[in-house]
């Protein structure tokens, strides 16, 4: 009898070490414990339209240079 540690990703088993056997074997699979994600992806709050109202200014004409950069663009 051999023990092989592996991770089940929902579809496949990914061995954590090289398999010491070859050929056909009868296997029994025991699920020990779930693995928690190491770095969970942070959840962004839902976007609300108008949430930036009054916090930033966008020019009506995007081709017009910004006042601070006029001297560099001429």
N, CA, C and O atoms as a Maestro MAE file, in Angstrom:
{
 s_m_m2io_version
 :::
 2.0.0
}

f_m_ct {
 s_m_title
 :::
 protein
 m_atom[296] {
  # First column is atom index #
  i_m_mmod_type
  r_m_x_coord
  r_m_y_coord
  r_m_z_coord
  i_m_residue_number
  s_m_chain_name
  s_m_pdb_residue_name
  s_m_pdb_atom_name
  i_m_atomic_number
  :::
  1 25 0.849 -1.168 0.000 1 A "UNK " " N  " 7
  2 3 0.000 0.000 0.000 1 A "UNK " " CA " 6
  3 2 0.898 1.236 0.000 1 A "UNK " " C  " 6
  4 15 1.877 1.301 0.742 1 A "UNK " " O  " 8
  5 25 0.556 2.212 -0.836 2 A "UNK " " N  " 7
  6 3 1.302 3.464 -0.946 2 A "UNK " " CA " 6
  7 2 0.374 4.631 -0.637 2 A "UNK " " C  " 6
  8 15 -0.819 4.575 -0.938 2 A "UNK " " O  " 8
  9 25 0.910 5.678 -0.044 3 A "UNK " " N  " 7
  10 3 0.149 6.895 0.199 3 A "UNK " " CA " 6
  11 2 0.742 8.002 -0.655 3 A "UNK " " C  " 6
  12 15 1.955 8.209 -0.668 3 A "UNK " " O  " 8
  13 25 -0.122 8.710 -1.367 4 A "UNK " " N  " 7
  14 3 0.312 9.813 -2.212 4 A "UNK " " CA " 6
  15 2 -0.537 11.019 -1.854 4 A "UNK " " C  " 6
  16 15 -1.765 10.947 -1.886 4 A "UNK " " O  " 8
  17 25 0.106 12.121 -1.516 5 A "UNK " " N  " 7
  18 3 -0.627 13.343 -1.215 5 A "UNK " " CA " 6
  19 2 -0.916 14.074 -2.527 5 A "UNK " " C  " 6
  20 15 -0.057 14.178 -3.403 5 A "UNK " " O  " 8
  21 25 -2.147 14.575 -2.638 6 A "UNK " " N  " 7
  22 3 -2.559 15.281 -3.846 6 A "UNK " " CA " 6
  23 2 -3.591 16.326 -3.482 6 A "UNK " " C  " 6
  24 15 -4.157 16.307 -2.389 6 A "UNK " " O  " 8
  25 25 -3.828 17.236 -4.409 7 A "UNK " " N  " 7
  26 3 -4.844 18.272 -4.246 7 A "UNK " " CA " 6
  27 2 -5.907 18.039 -5.305 7 A "UNK " " C  " 6
  28 15 -5.589 17.850 -6.479 7 A "UNK " " O  " 8
  29 25 -7.162 18.052 -4.895 8 A "UNK " " N  " 7
  30 3 -8.282 17.904 -5.816 8 A "UNK " " CA " 6
  31 2 -8.816 19.292 -6.108 8 A "UNK " " C  " 6
  32 15 -9.236 19.997 -5.189 8 A "UNK " " O  " 8
  33 25 -8.810 19.707 -7.391 9 A "UNK " " N  " 7
  34 3 -9.252 21.051 -7.761 9 A "UNK " " CA " 6
  35 2 -10.700 21.100 -8.227 9 A "UNK " " C  " 6
  36 15 -11.121 22.095 -8.819 9 A "UNK " " O  " 8
  37 25 -11.448 20.075 -7.979 10 A "UNK " " N  " 7
  38 3 -12.838 20.025 -8.406 10 A "UNK " " CA " 6
  39 2 -13.037 19.141 -9.620 10 A "UNK " " C  " 6
  40 15 -14.143 18.668 -9.881 10 A "UNK " " O  " 8
  41 25 -11.943 18.914 -10.375 11 A "UNK " " N  " 7
  42 3 -12.001 18.071 -11.569 11 A "UNK " " CA " 6
  43 2 -10.871 17.049 -11.564 11 A "UNK " " C  " 6
  44 15 -11.097 15.862 -11.798 11 A "UNK " " O  " 8
  45 25 -9.655 17.514 -11.295 12 A "UNK " " N  " 7
  46 3 -8.462 16.664 -11.376 12 A "UNK " " CA " 6
  47 2 -7.772 16.550 -10.031 12 A "UNK " " C  " 6
  48 15 -7.973 17.370 -9.134 12 A "UNK " " O  " 8
  49 25 -6.958 15.518 -9.911 13 A "UNK " " N  " 7
  50 3 -6.087 15.355 -8.758 13 A "UNK " " CA " 6
  51 2 -4.684 15.750 -9.167 13 A "UNK " " C  " 6
  52 15 -4.157 15.229 -10.150 13 A "UNK " " O  " 8
  53 25 -4.063 16.675 -8.421 14 A "UNK " " N  " 7
  54 3 -2.719 17.153 -8.705 14 A "UNK " " CA " 6
  55 2 -1.777 16.619 -7.631 14 A "UNK " " C  " 6
  56 15 -1.830 17.083 -6.492 14 A "UNK " " O  " 8
  57 25 -0.916 15.656 -7.961 15 A "UNK " " N  " 7
  58 3 0.000 15.106 -6.955 15 A "UNK " " CA " 6
  59 2 0.948 16.171 -6.428 15 A "UNK " " C  " 6
  60 15 1.435 17.006 -7.190 15 A "UNK " " O  " 8
  61 25 1.210 16.143 -5.131 16 A "UNK " " N  " 7
  62 3 2.142 17.081 -4.498 16 A "UNK " " CA " 6
  63 2 3.554 16.516 -4.465 16 A "UNK " " C  " 6
  64 15 4.478 17.185 -4.002 16 A "UNK " " O  " 8
  65 25 3.732 15.292 -4.949 17 A "UNK " " N  " 7
  66 3 5.028 14.624 -4.941 17 A "UNK " " CA " 6
  67 2 5.060 13.657 -6.117 17 A "UNK " " C  " 6
  68 15 4.005 13.315 -6.651 17 A "UNK " " O  " 8
  69 25 6.238 13.209 -6.535 18 A "UNK " " N  " 7
  70 3 6.305 12.230 -7.620 18 A "UNK " " CA " 6
  71 2 5.640 10.910 -7.197 18 A "UNK " " C  " 6
  72 15 5.716 10.508 -6.036 18 A "UNK " " O  " 8
  73 25 4.998 10.256 -8.147 19 A "UNK " " N  " 7
  74 3 4.339 8.981 -7.847 19 A "UNK " " CA " 6
  75 2 5.377 7.861 -7.813 19 A "UNK " " C  " 6
  76 15 6.112 7.677 -8.783 19 A "UNK " " O  " 8
  77 25 5.452 7.107 -6.708 20 A "UNK " " N  " 7
  78 3 6.461 6.057 -6.580 20 A "UNK " " CA " 6
  79 2 6.048 4.743 -7.254 20 A "UNK " " C  " 6
  80 15 6.755 3.744 -7.117 20 A "UNK " " O  " 8
  81 25 4.938 4.719 -7.968 21 A "UNK " " N  " 7
  82 3 4.432 3.494 -8.560 21 A "UNK " " CA " 6
  83 2 4.127 3.717 -10.036 21 A "UNK " " C  " 6
  84 15 4.028 4.853 -10.500 21 A "UNK " " O  " 8
  85 25 3.981 2.621 -10.759 22 A "UNK " " N  " 7
  86 3 3.546 2.706 -12.152 22 A "UNK " " CA " 6
  87 2 2.656 1.496 -12.423 22 A "UNK " " C  " 6
  88 15 2.694 0.512 -11.685 22 A "UNK " " O  " 8
  89 25 1.882 1.573 -13.452 23 A "UNK " " N  " 7
  90 3 0.960 0.489 -13.756 23 A "UNK " " CA " 6
  91 2 -0.423 0.773 -13.202 23 A "UNK " " C  " 6
  92 15 -0.717 1.886 -12.765 23 A "UNK " " O  " 8
  93 25 -1.264 -0.245 -13.225 24 A "UNK " " N  " 7
  94 3 -2.646 -0.096 -12.761 24 A "UNK " " CA " 6
  95 2 -2.757 -0.525 -11.305 24 A "UNK " " C  " 6
  96 15 -2.226 -1.560 -10.904 24 A "UNK " " O  " 8
  97 25 -3.457 0.290 -10.522 25 A "UNK " " N  " 7
  98 3 -3.683 -0.007 -9.112 25 A "UNK " " CA " 6
  99 2 -5.119 0.329 -8.762 25 A "UNK " " C  " 6
  100 15 -5.713 1.227 -9.358 25 A "UNK " " O  " 8
  101 25 -5.664 -0.366 -7.828 26 A "UNK " " N  " 7
  102 3 -6.952 -0.008 -7.256 26 A "UNK " " CA " 6
  103 2 -6.672 1.052 -6.198 26 A "UNK " " C  " 6
  104 15 -5.747 0.908 -5.400 26 A "UNK " " O  " 8
  105 25 -7.471 2.118 -6.192 27 A "UNK " " N  " 7
  106 3 -7.219 3.220 -5.258 27 A "UNK " " CA " 6
  107 2 -8.456 3.514 -4.435 27 A "UNK " " C  " 6
  108 15 -9.578 3.241 -4.862 27 A "UNK " " O  " 8
  109 25 -8.251 4.065 -3.268 28 A "UNK " " N  " 7
  110 3 -9.307 4.610 -2.426 28 A "UNK " " CA " 6
  111 2 -8.940 6.065 -2.163 28 A "UNK " " C  " 6
  112 15 -7.805 6.372 -1.797 28 A "UNK " " O  " 8
  113 25 -9.890 6.941 -2.347 29 A "UNK " " N  " 7
  114 3 -9.628 8.365 -2.178 29 A "UNK " " CA " 6
  115 2 -10.371 8.848 -0.944 29 A "UNK " " C  " 6
  116 15 -11.579 8.653 -0.806 29 A "UNK " " O  " 8
  117 25 -9.619 9.486 -0.044 30 A "UNK " " N  " 7
  118 3 -10.182 10.029 1.192 30 A "UNK " " CA " 6
  119 2 -9.934 11.535 1.168 30 A "UNK " " C  " 6
  120 15 -8.795 11.980 1.022 30 A "UNK " " O  " 8
  121 25 -10.992 12.311 1.309 31 A "UNK " " N  " 7
  122 3 -10.869 13.762 1.364 31 A "UNK " " CA " 6
  123 2 -10.659 14.162 2.820 31 A "UNK " " C  " 6
  124 15 -11.554 13.991 3.648 31 A "UNK " " O  " 8
  125 25 -9.477 14.694 3.133 32 A "UNK " " N  " 7
  126 3 -9.129 15.006 4.516 32 A "UNK " " CA " 6
  127 2 -9.731 16.314 4.991 32 A "UNK " " C  " 6
  128 15 -10.504 16.327 5.949 32 A "UNK " " O  " 8
  129 25 -9.387 17.421 4.332 33 A "UNK " " N  " 7
  130 3 -9.895 18.728 4.753 33 A "UNK " " CA " 6
  131 2 -9.804 19.694 3.590 33 A "UNK " " C  " 6
  132 15 -8.937 19.539 2.729 33 A "UNK " " O  " 8
  133 25 -10.676 20.685 3.545 34 A "UNK " " N  " 7
  134 3 -10.608 21.670 2.457 34 A "UNK " " CA " 6
  135 2 -9.397 22.576 2.629 34 A "UNK " " C  " 6
  136 15 -8.943 22.825 3.746 34 A "UNK " " O  " 8
  137 25 -8.888 23.058 1.519 35 A "UNK " " N  " 7
  138 3 -7.749 23.977 1.529 35 A "UNK " " CA " 6
  139 2 -8.287 25.380 1.329 35 A "UNK " " C  " 6
  140 15 -8.982 25.654 0.350 35 A "UNK " " O  " 8
  141 25 -7.966 26.268 2.256 36 A "UNK " " N  " 7
  142 3 -8.384 27.661 2.146 36 A "UNK " " CA " 6
  143 2 -7.421 28.379 1.210 36 A "UNK " " C  " 6
  144 15 -6.227 28.083 1.218 36 A "UNK " " O  " 8
  145 25 -7.911 29.314 0.407 37 A "UNK " " N  " 7
  146 3 -7.014 30.049 -0.488 37 A "UNK " " CA " 6
  147 2 -5.978 30.823 0.312 37 A "UNK " " C  " 6
  148 15 -6.285 31.383 1.365 37 A "UNK " " O  " 8
  149 25 -4.731 30.849 -0.202 38 A "UNK " " N  " 7
  150 3 -3.644 31.536 0.492 38 A "UNK " " CA " 6
  151 2 -3.855 33.050 0.493 38 A "UNK " " C  " 6
  152 15 -3.747 33.701 1.532 38 A "UNK " " O  " 8
  153 25 -4.153 33.594 -0.671 39 A "UNK " " N  " 7
  154 3 -4.373 35.030 -0.812 39 A "UNK " " CA " 6
  155 2 -5.728 35.235 -1.477 39 A "UNK " " C  " 6
  156 15 -5.805 35.294 -2.704 39 A "UNK " " O  " 8
  157 25 -6.789 35.343 -0.699 40 A "UNK " " N  " 7
  158 3 -8.101 35.512 -1.326 40 A "UNK " " CA " 6
  159 2 -8.162 36.816 -2.113 40 A "UNK " " C  " 6
  160 15 -7.560 37.817 -1.723 40 A "UNK " " O  " 8
  161 25 -8.881 36.795 -3.203 41 A "UNK " " N  " 7
  162 3 -9.037 37.975 -4.048 41 A "UNK " " CA " 6
  163 2 -9.972 38.954 -3.333 41 A "UNK " " C  " 6
  164 15 -11.087 38.588 -2.959 41 A "UNK " " O  " 8
  165 25 -9.517 40.199 -3.142 42 A "UNK " " N  " 7
  166 3 -10.387 41.154 -2.462 42 A "UNK " " CA " 6
  167 2 -11.632 41.455 -3.303 42 A "UNK " " C  " 6
  168 15 -11.562 41.551 -4.528 42 A "UNK " " O  " 8
  169 25 -12.735 41.596 -2.640 43 A "UNK " " N  " 7
  170 3 -13.995 41.868 -3.323 43 A "UNK " " CA " 6
  171 2 -14.212 43.369 -3.365 43 A "UNK " " C  " 6
  172 15 -14.222 44.041 -2.333 43 A "UNK " " O  " 8
  173 25 -14.388 43.890 -4.589 44 A "UNK " " N  " 7
  174 3 -14.652 45.318 -4.742 44 A "UNK " " CA " 6
  175 2 -16.108 45.602 -4.451 44 A "UNK " " C  " 6
  176 15 -16.976 44.804 -4.803 44 A "UNK " " O  " 8
  177 25 -16.390 46.728 -3.813 45 A "UNK " " N  " 7
  178 3 -17.795 47.091 -3.623 45 A "UNK " " CA " 6
  179 2 -18.430 47.376 -4.977 45 A "UNK " " C  " 6
  180 15 -17.728 47.773 -5.907 45 A "UNK " " O  " 8
  181 25 -19.700 47.189 -5.109 46 A "UNK " " N  " 7
  182 3 -20.337 47.431 -6.408 46 A "UNK " " CA " 6
  183 2 -20.208 48.891 -6.823 46 A "UNK " " C  " 6
  184 15 -20.262 49.799 -5.993 46 A "UNK " " O  " 8
  185 25 -20.034 49.098 -8.131 47 A "UNK " " N  " 7
  186 3 -19.893 50.450 -8.682 47 A "UNK " " CA " 6
  187 2 -21.240 51.154 -8.655 47 A "UNK " " C  " 6
  188 15 -22.262 50.588 -9.043 47 A "UNK " " O  " 8
  189 25 -21.224 52.365 -8.201 48 A "UNK " " N  " 7
  190 3 -22.440 53.168 -8.188 48 A "UNK " " CA " 6
  191 2 -22.250 54.334 -9.149 48 A "UNK " " C  " 6
  192 15 -21.259 55.059 -9.064 48 A "UNK " " O  " 8
  193 25 -23.200 54.513 -10.061 49 A "UNK " " N  " 7
  194 3 -23.112 55.630 -10.990 49 A "UNK " " CA " 6
  195 2 -23.241 56.940 -10.219 49 A "UNK " " C  " 6
  196 15 -24.109 57.101 -9.360 49 A "UNK " " O  " 8
  197 25 -22.354 57.865 -10.553 50 A "UNK " " N  " 7
  198 3 -22.378 59.163 -9.912 50 A "UNK " " CA " 6
  199 2 -21.588 59.204 -8.618 50 A "UNK " " C  " 6
  200 15 -21.642 60.202 -7.898 50 A "UNK " " O  " 8
  201 25 -20.851 58.139 -8.303 51 A "UNK " " N  " 7
  202 3 -20.133 58.113 -7.026 51 A "UNK " " CA " 6
  203 2 -18.956 59.092 -7.017 51 A "UNK " " C  " 6
  204 15 -18.480 59.465 -5.945 51 A "UNK " " O  " 8
  205 25 -18.477 59.515 -8.196 52 A "UNK " " N  " 7
  206 3 -17.368 60.463 -8.251 52 A "UNK " " CA " 6
  207 2 -17.853 61.893 -8.510 52 A "UNK " " C  " 6
  208 15 -17.028 62.777 -8.742 52 A "UNK " " O  " 8
  209 25 -19.136 62.140 -8.477 53 A "UNK " " N  " 7
  210 3 -19.687 63.465 -8.728 53 A "UNK " " CA " 6
  211 2 -19.131 64.454 -7.707 53 A "UNK " " C  " 6
  212 15 -19.232 64.245 -6.498 53 A "UNK " " O  " 8
  213 25 -18.546 65.524 -8.214 54 A "UNK " " N  " 7
  214 3 -17.982 66.553 -7.351 54 A "UNK " " CA " 6
  215 2 -16.586 66.236 -6.848 54 A "UNK " " C  " 6
  216 15 -15.988 67.079 -6.179 54 A "UNK " " O  " 8
  217 25 -16.038 65.068 -7.133 55 A "UNK " " N  " 7
  218 3 -14.711 64.694 -6.645 55 A "UNK " " CA " 6
  219 2 -13.633 64.880 -7.694 55 A "UNK " " C  " 6
  220 15 -12.458 65.009 -7.350 55 A "UNK " " O  " 8
  221 25 -14.007 64.897 -8.971 56 A "UNK " " N  " 7
  222 3 -13.017 65.103 -10.019 56 A "UNK " " CA " 6
  223 2 -13.649 65.891 -11.156 56 A "UNK " " C  " 6
  224 15 -14.869 65.928 -11.313 56 A "UNK " " O  " 8
  225 25 -12.775 66.524 -11.952 57 A "UNK " " N  " 7
  226 3 -13.249 67.324 -13.060 57 A "UNK " " CA " 6
  227 2 -12.709 66.744 -14.347 57 A "UNK " " C  " 6
  228 15 -11.523 66.428 -14.433 57 A "UNK " " O  " 8
  229 25 -13.555 66.598 -15.347 58 A "UNK " " N  " 7
  230 3 -13.158 66.123 -16.667 58 A "UNK " " CA " 6
  231 2 -13.555 67.189 -17.668 58 A "UNK " " C  " 6
  232 15 -14.691 67.663 -17.678 58 A "UNK " " O  " 8
  233 25 -12.588 67.564 -18.521 59 A "UNK " " N  " 7
  234 3 -12.847 68.602 -19.517 59 A "UNK " " CA " 6
  235 2 -13.894 68.124 -20.508 59 A "UNK " " C  " 6
  236 15 -13.961 66.941 -20.842 59 A "UNK " " O  " 8
  237 25 -14.717 69.068 -20.978 60 A "UNK " " N  " 7
  238 3 -15.709 68.733 -21.991 60 A "UNK " " CA " 6
  239 2 -15.045 68.423 -23.322 60 A "UNK " " C  " 6
  240 15 -15.534 67.593 -24.088 60 A "UNK " " O  " 8
  241 25 -13.924 69.094 -23.599 61 A "UNK " " N  " 7
  242 3 -13.202 68.885 -24.850 61 A "UNK " " CA " 6
  243 2 -11.870 68.214 -24.499 61 A "UNK " " C  " 6
  244 15 -10.989 68.847 -23.917 61 A "UNK " " O  " 8
  245 25 -11.728 66.955 -24.847 62 A "UNK " " N  " 7
  246 3 -10.517 66.222 -24.484 62 A "UNK " " CA " 6
  247 2 -9.306 66.657 -25.306 62 A "UNK " " C  " 6
  248 15 -8.174 66.349 -24.934 62 A "UNK " " O  " 8
  249 25 -9.520 67.369 -26.420 63 A "UNK " " N  " 7
  250 3 -8.404 67.854 -27.227 63 A "UNK " " CA " 6
  251 2 -7.802 69.130 -26.654 63 A "UNK " " C  " 6
  252 15 -6.669 69.475 -26.992 63 A "UNK " " O  " 8
  253 25 -8.521 69.830 -25.804 64 A "UNK " " N  " 7
  254 3 -8.011 71.066 -25.211 64 A "UNK " " CA " 6
  255 2 -6.966 70.711 -24.148 64 A "UNK " " C  " 6
  256 15 -7.204 69.840 -23.312 64 A "UNK " " O  " 8
  257 25 -5.796 71.393 -24.181 65 A "UNK " " N  " 7
  258 3 -4.761 71.073 -23.185 65 A "UNK " " CA " 6
  259 2 -5.179 71.524 -21.787 65 A "UNK " " C  " 6
  260 15 -5.937 72.480 -21.622 65 A "UNK " " O  " 8
  261 25 -4.678 70.831 -20.819 66 A "UNK " " N  " 7
  262 3 -4.927 71.222 -19.432 66 A "UNK " " CA " 6
  263 2 -4.169 72.509 -19.129 66 A "UNK " " C  " 6
  264 15 -3.090 72.740 -19.674 66 A "UNK " " O  " 8
  265 25 -4.721 73.333 -18.277 67 A "UNK " " N  " 7
  266 3 -4.093 74.615 -17.951 67 A "UNK " " CA " 6
  267 2 -2.678 74.436 -17.408 67 A "UNK " " C  " 6
  268 15 -1.799 75.237 -17.725 67 A "UNK " " O  " 8
  269 25 -2.442 73.424 -16.612 68 A "UNK " " N  " 7
  270 3 -1.125 73.224 -16.008 68 A "UNK " " CA " 6
  271 2 -0.078 72.782 -17.026 68 A "UNK " " C  " 6
  272 15 1.117 72.961 -16.793 68 A "UNK " " O  " 8
  273 25 -0.505 72.209 -18.148 69 A "UNK " " N  " 7
  274 3 0.448 71.664 -19.110 69 A "UNK " " CA " 6
  275 2 0.526 72.473 -20.406 69 A "UNK " " C  " 6
  276 15 1.177 72.034 -21.354 69 A "UNK " " O  " 8
  277 25 -0.108 73.620 -20.473 70 A "UNK " " N  " 7
  278 3 -0.125 74.409 -21.701 70 A "UNK " " CA " 6
  279 2 1.270 74.767 -22.165 70 A "UNK " " C  " 6
  280 15 1.571 74.675 -23.356 70 A "UNK " " O  " 8
  281 25 2.131 75.177 -21.240 71 A "UNK " " N  " 7
  282 3 3.483 75.610 -21.622 71 A "UNK " " CA " 6
  283 2 4.308 74.465 -22.217 71 A "UNK " " C  " 6
  284 15 5.202 74.715 -23.025 71 A "UNK " " O  " 8
  285 25 4.032 73.232 -21.838 72 A "UNK " " N  " 7
  286 3 4.775 72.089 -22.357 72 A "UNK " " CA " 6
  287 2 4.231 71.615 -23.695 72 A "UNK " " C  " 6
  288 15 4.953 70.981 -24.465 72 A "UNK " " O  " 8
  289 25 2.981 71.910 -23.981 73 A "UNK " " N  " 7
  290 3 2.337 71.400 -25.180 73 A "UNK " " CA " 6
  291 2 2.431 72.362 -26.364 73 A "UNK " " C  " 6
  292 15 2.102 71.968 -27.483 73 A "UNK " " O  " 8
  293 25 2.862 73.593 -26.164 74 A "UNK " " N  " 7
  294 3 2.916 74.580 -27.253 74 A "UNK " " CA " 6
  295 2 4.249 74.542 -27.932 74 A "UNK " " C  " 6
  296 15 4.484 75.300 -28.874 74 A "UNK " " O  " 8
  :::
 }
 m_bond[295] {
  # First column is bond index #
  i_m_from
  i_m_to
  i_m_order
  :::
  1 1 2 1
  2 2 3 1
  3 3 4 2
  4 3 5 1
  5 5 6 1
  6 6 7 1
  7 7 8 2
  8 7 9 1
  9 9 10 1
  10 10 11 1
  11 11 12 2
  12 11 13 1
  13 13 14 1
  14 14 15 1
  15 15 16 2
  16 15 17 1
  17 17 18 1
  18 18 19 1
  19 19 20 2
  20 19 21 1
  21 21 22 1
  22 22 23 1
  23 23 24 2
  24 23 25 1
  25 25 26 1
  26 26 27 1
  27 27 28 2
  28 27 29 1
  29 29 30 1
  30 30 31 1
  31 31 32 2
  32 31 33 1
  33 33 34 1
  34 34 35 1
  35 35 36 2
  36 35 37 1
  37 37 38 1
  38 38 39 1
  39 39 40 2
  40 39 41 1
  41 41 42 1
  42 42 43 1
  43 43 44 2
  44 43 45 1
  45 45 46 1
  46 46 47 1
  47 47 48 2
  48 47 49 1
  49 49 50 1
  50 50 51 1
  51 51 52 2
  52 51 53 1
  53 53 54 1
  54 54 55 1
  55 55 56 2
  56 55 57 1
  57 57 58 1
  58 58 59 1
  59 59 60 2
  60 59 61 1
  61 61 62 1
  62 62 63 1
  63 63 64 2
  64 63 65 1
  65 65 66 1
  66 66 67 1
  67 67 68 2
  68 67 69 1
  69 69 70 1
  70 70 71 1
  71 71 72 2
  72 71 73 1
  73 73 74 1
  74 74 75 1
  75 75 76 2
  76 75 77 1
  77 77 78 1
  78 78 79 1
  79 79 80 2
  80 79 81 1
  81 81 82 1
  82 82 83 1
  83 83 84 2
  84 83 85 1
  85 85 86 1
  86 86 87 1
  87 87 88 2
  88 87 89 1
  89 89 90 1
  90 90 91 1
  91 91 92 2
  92 91 93 1
  93 93 94 1
  94 94 95 1
  95 95 96 2
  96 95 97 1
  97 97 98 1
  98 98 99 1
  99 99 100 2
  100 99 101 1
  101 101 102 1
  102 102 103 1
  103 103 104 2
  104 103 105 1
  105 105 106 1
  106 106 107 1
  107 107 108 2
  108 107 109 1
  109 109 110 1
  110 110 111 1
  111 111 112 2
  112 111 113 1
  113 113 114 1
  114 114 115 1
  115 115 116 2
  116 115 117 1
  117 117 118 1
  118 118 119 1
  119 119 120 2
  120 119 121 1
  121 121 122 1
  122 122 123 1
  123 123 124 2
  124 123 125 1
  125 125 126 1
  126 126 127 1
  127 127 128 2
  128 127 129 1
  129 129 130 1
  130 130 131 1
  131 131 132 2
  132 131 133 1
  133 133 134 1
  134 134 135 1
  135 135 136 2
  136 135 137 1
  137 137 138 1
  138 138 139 1
  139 139 140 2
  140 139 141 1
  141 141 142 1
  142 142 143 1
  143 143 144 2
  144 143 145 1
  145 145 146 1
  146 146 147 1
  147 147 148 2
  148 147 149 1
  149 149 150 1
  150 150 151 1
  151 151 152 2
  152 151 153 1
  153 153 154 1
  154 154 155 1
  155 155 156 2
  156 155 157 1
  157 157 158 1
  158 158 159 1
  159 159 160 2
  160 159 161 1
  161 161 162 1
  162 162 163 1
  163 163 164 2
  164 163 165 1
  165 165 166 1
  166 166 167 1
  167 167 168 2
  168 167 169 1
  169 169 170 1
  170 170 171 1
  171 171 172 2
  172 171 173 1
  173 173 174 1
  174 174 175 1
  175 175 176 2
  176 175 177 1
  177 177 178 1
  178 178 179 1
  179 179 180 2
  180 179 181 1
  181 181 182 1
  182 182 183 1
  183 183 184 2
  184 183 185 1
  185 185 186 1
  186 186 187 1
  187 187 188 2
  188 187 189 1
  189 189 190 1
  190 190 191 1
  191 191 192 2
  192 191 193 1
  193 193 194 1
  194 194 195 1
  195 195 196 2
  196 195 197 1
  197 197 198 1
  198 198 199 1
  199 199 200 2
  200 199 201 1
  201 201 202 1
  202 202 203 1
  203 203 204 2
  204 203 205 1
  205 205 206 1
  206 206 207 1
  207 207 208 2
  208 207 209 1
  209 209 210 1
  210 210 211 1
  211 211 212 2
  212 211 213 1
  213 213 214 1
  214 214 215 1
  215 215 216 2
  216 215 217 1
  217 217 218 1
  218 218 219 1
  219 219 220 2
  220 219 221 1
  221 221 222 1
  222 222 223 1
  223 223 224 2
  224 223 225 1
  225 225 226 1
  226 226 227 1
  227 227 228 2
  228 227 229 1
  229 229 230 1
  230 230 231 1
  231 231 232 2
  232 231 233 1
  233 233 234 1
  234 234 235 1
  235 235 236 2
  236 235 237 1
  237 237 238 1
  238 238 239 1
  239 239 240 2
  240 239 241 1
  241 241 242 1
  242 242 243 1
  243 243 244 2
  244 243 245 1
  245 245 246 1
  246 246 247 1
  247 247 248 2
  248 247 249 1
  249 249 250 1
  250 250 251 1
  251 251 252 2
  252 251 253 1
  253 253 254 1
  254 254 255 1
  255 255 256 2
  256 255 257 1
  257 257 258 1
  258 258 259 1
  259 259 260 2
  260 259 261 1
  261 261 262 1
  262 262 263 1
  263 263 264 2
  264 263 265 1
  265 265 266 1
  266 266 267 1
  267 267 268 2
  268 267 269 1
  269 269 270 1
  270 270 271 1
  271 271 272 2
  272 271 273 1
  273 273 274 1
  274 274 275 1
  275 275 276 2
  276 275 277 1
  277 277 278 1
  278 278 279 1
  279 279 280 2
  280 279 281 1
  281 281 282 1
  282 282 283 1
  283 283 284 2
  284 283 285 1
  285 285 286 1
  286 286 287 1
  287 287 288 2
  288 287 289 1
  289 289 290 1
  290 290 291 1
  291 291 292 2
  292 291 293 1
  293 293 294 1
  294 294 295 1
  295 295 296 2
  :::
 }
}
